[in-house]
Amino acid sequence: MAVVQRRSIVATPPCDYADAFEVSLATGDGRSAEELVRAGLENIPRWLGAAVLIAHRHVLRFDLAPSSAPNHLIGWQIGDRDHDSIRLSAGGPLMDGVLIARRIAPSAAALETFVSYRRPLARVVWAVVAPIHRAVVPFLLRRAAAAFGVR
């Protein structure tokens, strides 16, 4: 499954960084945006899950909920959600992050990332993390797309 970075993205509200990646889905894949996010995160290599958690908690310094907390996913607060989209948010002393997963067509889904800096140091931290983020997101999207029909 090919993942492409989308160029046109409107950040609402305005933010300091935004990106979006799109993945093609198999014909008949009717999973919700939340199911796609969960499929991308399930059964990832343990080291990758640990690295993401460490980066979110200790590098980006997000205040994450415990993994078992209700209305949270990977420690991020679940906001608005319906079949076609889910909004996750996390914040901390350096920055705030928002992830929006969307079903953008019957055969495509996208993950949009928005980062807003709270302190000047956040720009430096995100400059280091952003290239890793732009490598991991397509990997997770490919996993989500490939998991259709796999039980």
N, C-alpha and C positions, 0 to 999 in steps of 0.2 A: 504494500500500500504506500503510495507516494504521499508525502507531506510537503505542502508548499507554504512558504511564509506569505501571508497576505500583506499587500502594501497599503491599501486604503483602510484606515481605521480611525474612527472618530472617538476620542477619549471624552467621555461624559461622566463625571465632571473632569475638567482639565487635570492633567497629571504630568509628571516629569518624564515618564517612560511608558511607552505602550507598544505592544506587538500582538500579532495574531497569526496563528498557524491553522491551516485547513487540511483535513484528511478526507479522502474518498471512502465511502462506505459501500459494503456489498448490497446488491439488490435485495430488497426485502428486510434489511436491517432496520427494524422499527424501535430499537432501544431508545430510551429517553436520554437526555443530556446527562442526567445524574448516573444512569446505568453505564454510559460510555466512560465517564470519569472514573467510576469505580472499577470498570474493566481494565482501564489503563494502569491503575494502581495495584490491582490484585496480582499476587504472585510475582512481583518484581524481585529481582535478586536482592537478597537480604542486605548486602553491602550498599546497594543503591538506595533502598528505603532508609537505611541508617544515615547515609550521606545527605539525603534530602532533609531529613529531620534535623540533623546537626546544622546544616546550612540555614534552615528556617529559624531555628531557635537561637543558635550561637553566633552566626555570622550576620544574618539579617536582623536578628534580635526580635523576632515576632513573639508576642505573648500568645502561645498556643494552648488550647484546651487539651486535656488528656485525650488519648485516642478513643476512649470509650465514652466520651462526653456526648450527651444527646445533642442533636442539631449541629454537629460538627463533622467534618471530614478531613482527615489528616491534621486535625487540630485547628483547622480553619472554620470560622463561623459560616454556616449555611444561611444565606439570605433568601431572596426571592428564588422560587423554583417552580417550574411547570414542566410539562413533557419536553419542550423544546429548549429550555435553558435552565441553568443553575448558576447562582452567584455565590462565590466563596470570598470571604474577606479575613484578613489578619492585619494586625497593627502592632507596633512596638515603639520604642523610644527613637529609633532612627528613621523609620519609614512605615508607610501603610501599603498593603498590597490587596489587589482585587483580581480574582480569576473568574472569568465568565465563559462557561462552556455552552455552546449553542448547536442545535440542529439547524443548519442554514439551508438545507434542501433535503429531499428524501434520500439523496445519495452522498451527503457531505455533512461534516461537523467541523466546528472550529473551537479553538481555545484562545481567548484573548486575555492578555495580562496587562495590568495597569499598576504602576508604582508611583507613589507620591512621597517625596522626601520631607522629613520633619527637621532634619539637621543637615548642615553642610557635609558632614562626614558620610552621609548616606550616598551621595553622588559617587564617592570613591569606592565604597563598599559595593554598590550596584555595578560599577564599571568592571569590577573583578568577577562578580557573580553572573552578570548578564550573558557572557558567552557560554557558560555552562548551562544556564537556563535555556538558551537557544539550541543547545544540543539535546538536552533531556526531554524537553516538551515534544519534539517530533518522535522520539523513541516511545514515549508514553502514548501518543496518539496512534502510532502504528500498532502498538499492543492492543489498544482499545478496539481498533478496526478489525484486527486479526482475530479477536476473541469471539466474534459473532458465530453463533452456532456451536461453540466449543463449551462443553460442560465437563 
